[in-house]
Amino acid sequence: MDILKYPDERLKRESQPVVVFDDALRAFVVDLEETLRAGSGGVGIAAPQVGCFDRIVIVDISAMRKLPKGSSSSGRMLLINSEITEWEGMVMGREGCMSVPDYTGNVIRAESIRFTAFDEFGEQREYTCEGFEARAVQHEVDHLDGLLFLDRLVSRRSDLFRRKVYKKGDEK
């Protein structure tokens, strides 16, 4: 699926809760995950990024060598109708986004979160995340509310950075 890119106005649209958990939903989730995997190393994707305005996100940090302590996931989470119920601590960190491919930025997020979400079969689950995993969940959930990391920058002048493009053979 094609990824919507900033400044596409559809990225500001609020998503609606999923009410039907059926084969069509599960097929969409497969397509959404394939789109995430086809991207450039992202760890999450939200349905609005592909023009579907349902409250669905996938976060997958399972490729990290060591999953964060305190995580209640295997590193891969399909989150439908997620609701953050608790957050603690605030920390600044660098974020990028497939919908804003040319930039990264410093964003303040909660260090740890607790939340509920449904899976593709309509079963509700509870999660606890911290660190990078918590940041990734918050970033993707923002998409469901029509927000990009650009909307959370303290200052576009000092907290927004052009993404480095490395050519084959570069050291870094």
Summary of the structure (lengths in Angstrom):
residues: 172
radius of gyration: 15.7
end to end distance: 30.0
largest distance: 49.1
contacts: 507
relative contact order: 0.19
helix: 27%
strand: 36%
